[in-house]
Amino acid sequence: MIKSKKMLYLALILFIASLVLNFPFPHESPYGETVASILNIPIQSVNGLQYIGIASLALLITSLYFLTKSVKKYHGRVVFLTIIIAIFAPSMIASSFQKTIATGIYAVSYERDMSNCRFDMIDATTLNGECELSFENYSRHDVQFTIEFYEKYYFEDDVRMVSLMNNNAPYVVKLKGNERKTVKIEANIDVSNRENHVEQGGSTSFNIIIKSGGEIRKL
């Protein structure tokens, strides 16, 4: 069935490289973006084009080309199976690693869709923020970490919301082994020196940073 081992090996190398760029761990963003940030490589263009996503897609398409050249038949089935693996493998591998091998904050899952914040002015200069954040510790061991909030997509004219909670940060969270927990955080924020701030509103699916010792995860 194999026509060319060299093309097959090349296809596998390019395919694995594509998976690595899209690997969603240890941060919320793909691993390729994490590496690019460390190396000060632009992640996206001014027009919003995602360089990492384009590079990953190019590697995948090239790997499929060499893969079809490396086999004698069943080209359609091979391509279909490879695309399915490319779509589901990164998240499945990351989830399996986190639930079986990972320790410390790497075993902690932040359930973004189940987390929310609410903001209301309680007087002329004070904004009250209340947040509920949902976590699950897949490890058997207790874990302690601190939380900070950040706006992933923030522009100069935007009104800050969840990042205002950092006024009283960091917040300490403790999770027991195999514990699932909703953490409630409340802060009174002095906005007297802020010209543009939220007066009332809510936010869901926001990003946070968790830290423990020298380990950091952006989720």
N, C-alpha and C positions, 0 to 999 in steps of 0.2 A: 504493500500500500504506500510506503514511503518512497518517493522518487529521488529526493535530495536531502541528505542529513544536514548539510551545511545551511541550506535555506530554512530547514526546520529549526535548527539551533538559533539562527538569526531571528526567525519569527518569534521564538520563545523569549529571547532577550528583549526584543522590542515590546512584546506583549507585557512582560513583567515590569518593564520600565513604565509603561502606561498605567498599570495597576498601582505602582508605587506613587506616582504623581497624584492619583486620585484617592489614596489611602486616607480615610477620615479619622486619623488618630495621630498623636494624642490630643490635638486641638480640634475645634469644630470645623475649621477650614481644612482642605486637603493637604496632605503632607508636602506636596510640591510647592504650595504657597508658603508654608513654613520655611522651607529651605530657601526659597527665593527671597523672603524677607530677611533672613540671616545674612545672605550674600548681597543684600541691597539691590536685587534685581527687580525691576518693575513687574507688578502682578497684573496690572491692567493698563490699557491705553487711556488717553483722555476721552476717547469715544466710548469707553466702557467695554472694550474687547478684553476678554480674559485670556492672557497669554498662556497661563498654565493649562487651562481647558483646551485651548487650540493645540498646544504641544502634545497633550495627552491624546487628543483625537487623531492627530497626525501620526503619532507612534502606533496607535491601534490600527489605523487604516493600512499603514505600511506593513505591520506585522501580519495582517490578514492577507495582504498581497503575497508576501513570501510564504505564508502558510499554504495558500492554494497552489503555489508553484512547487511546494515540497511534497505534495501528495498526488497520487495517481488518479484517484476518484473520490466521490462523495464530497466534492468541493462545497456544495450548498450546505450540507449538514455540518461540515467542519466550521464553516463561517458562522452559521447560526449558533452553534454550541459555544464558540469562542466569544461571540457578542453577549450571550447570556451570562457567561462567566465574568466578562468585563463589567457588566452592569451590577451583578449581585455579589461577586467575590469580595471586593474591598470592605463593604459594610459587614458582611458575614464573618470575615476573618477578624476584623476589629472587635466585633461583638463577642466572638468566641474567646479571643485573647483576654478581653476585659473580664469576662465571667469565669475564667478558669485559671489564668496565670498571673494576671496583673495584681499589684499590691499598692498600698498607699492611695494617693489621689488618682492614680491611674486605674484603680478599680471602682472609682466613683462615677456614676452616671448622673448628669444633670438633665432633668426632664423639662426642657425649655417650653414645650407646648402647654405644660401644666403649671407654669409659673406666671405670676402677674404682679404688677405694682399699681398703687393708687395714690394720687397726689391731690391735696386740698390745702388752700390757704386757711390758717387758723387765726391769723391776725394780719395786720398791714405789712409785716416784715418777716413772717415765719411761715414756711411751707412744711406741711406734714406729709411724710412719705411712708407708706406701709407696703411691704412686699412679702409675698409668699413664694418660696422657692422649693421645688421638689427635687430630692436626691435619692439615689439608691447606691448602697455600698455592696458590691458583689463579693468582696473579700470576707474571710472569716474573722479578720482582725479589725479592731477599732481604728478609726482614722480621724484625725483632726486637721482642719485647714482653715484658711481665712478667705473671705469673699470680697471682691471689688467689682464694681459695675463699669461697663464701658459701652459707648455708642459705636457700633461697628461701622456704620455708614453715617458720617457726620460732616456737614458742610457749614461754611462760615455763617450763613443766614439761618441755620436750623436752631430751634429752641431745644436746649438740653433738657432731658427728663431723667431717665434712670441714673445717669452718671452723677446727678446731684446727690445721690445717696452716698457718694464717696466722701461727702463732707464729714461723716462720722465713721468712715471706714478706717481700718479693716474690721469686718465682722467675723467672729470665730464660730465655727460649726464643728460639732462632734457627732460622728455616726458610729454606732455600734456595728459589730460584724453582722453582715447580711441584713442590715437595717434599711428600711425604706422610710423616709421622713420628709415632712413638709416643714421647712424652716421659716419662721415668721420674723421679719426685721422691720423695725420702726425707727424713724429718725425725724427730728425737728431741724429744719435747714434754714439758716439765716440768709435771706435773699435781698437784704436791704441794699447791698452794693451791686446787685445785678440788674442791669437795665432791661434785659429780655429774659424772662423766665416763665415757666408754666405756672398757671394759677390753679388749674383744676384739670384733671385728666387721668388716664390710665395707660398702661403699656403691658403687652404680653410678648412672649417669645423673644425676650431680650438676651443680650450676651453678658457673661460674667467671666471673671478671672478667679481661679482658685489657686492658692499657694500653700505649700507645706515645706518648710526648710528652703532648700534651693530649687525645689521643683515647682514648675508653673504650667498651668493648662488654661488655654483660652477656649471657653465653651459658649 
